[in-house]
Amino acid sequence: MKAHILSSVPLDFLSFLTRDELRYILDPADVYGDNYPSETFRVLKNNETRRFGEYRTRRLVLEAWDRLFAQPWFICTVPIDQPPGTNDEE
């Protein structure tokens, strides 16, 4: 059920994150190594690893991100030198 819901969520909000930023949100240890002292979704990760043999949500979200950025019509509008959520015009 959750996988179906996840697959139907609009993915445009992901366009404001780099793939590494998204990986960090899902599992900081995936970016900074197993000794990183913070976890985001520990219970979810543990439950899915036990049930499916993998952190399934991480895989599904990253696959969705990859599909989004593989589209020829997709153009990222966030300047590379400007972090998401900032606006120099204000």
C-alpha angles and dihedrals in degrees: 000000000000091000090054092049091047091051091054097050114111107253101203091102088065090065090078093062132069116231090252091051089052091047088051092052092049096043122352090196088062088065103031102029137261093293094060106127098222134074129187107190103013097152093046092047093048093046094048093045089052094044102037104018090243142057090265099182090056091052094046094048093047091047089053090049090049091050091050094052093043092063112107091218094054115104121180109223098191111104111239093232094048118077116228114269096029125110120191092190095072 
